[in-house]
């Protein structure tokens, strides 16, 4: 089980955030992304290989408004792995 923190940023300030706990063996990255997006009441962004790579290597990935099909009212959607 791992904890993932999803946060929405405007001017590098957190305006909304949520933490979820997932089983990394049974939950795909996209399912985790959908779950976090839903909990923050935002559309699910387009997932690129770069996002998965950044999360696996740096334990963080950033989605910008260009990564969403719909218009969003924040500058960054950040996923961060929380270590126990």
HELIX and SHEET records of a PDB file:
HELIX    1   1 UNK A   29  UNK A   39  1                                  11    
HELIX    2   2 UNK A   49  UNK A   58  1                                  10    
HELIX    3   3 UNK A   65  UNK A   67  5                                   3    
SHEET    1   A 4 UNK A  13  UNK A  22  0                                        
SHEET    2   A 4 UNK A   2  UNK A  10 -1                                        
SHEET    3   A 4 UNK A  76  UNK A  82 -1                                        
SHEET    4   A 4 UNK A  60  UNK A  64 -1                                        
END                                                                             
